[in-house]
């Protein structure tokens, strides 16, 4: 089955830039989406179609894509950004959703 | 305001059945594809199933295919997940989520989830 690979954890100091990567063979053909999940809460969409930001999401969140890797970048990280981040895409048929394993962002 | 409220979770024995519901409001439910996504305790998100806007087309993750059935009642603005032959590994919080683009496997709104525990 298709897999998306993320690092388990990323740590940054407040004000620094956090980069979370996600790798998958189908990413050149399928868009990636990023969700933020804080403890005890439902996920929230923060990036769609690789690099688009939904309304209400701060500008410090951005996304990019290069080949089989997509990257979520959080510039000027704030304490409130501490959360789990999941990349998500579809399999090659486009009919089954696939999530990465998640990355825990720790703000030191 | 878009709202999705899940219900129906609880404790069930292995091999048992449970039906989850998701009540939708704040949008034209009948125009949107819908999904179920689950999350085992302390684990990541896993896509489970999706259904198109009129209920005529469905798809499932391999792990639940043949055991789970997704359905909807557009007159009641409600999404369902019938879960049969439950296993311990089905223990999770189950979220309903609205499809972002229509016919995709991406989500813009999520409910708060309902916990299903499969244990003897």
Interface residues (C-beta under 8 A of the other chain):
Chain A: X1 X31 X33 X35 X37 X41 X42 X43 X44 X45 X48 X54 X84 X86 X88 X89 X90 X94 X95 X96 X97 X98 X99 X100 X101 X102
Chain B: X35 X37 X44 X45 X46 X47 X50 X59 X61 X62 X95 X100 X104 X105 X106 X107 X108 X110 X111 X112 X113
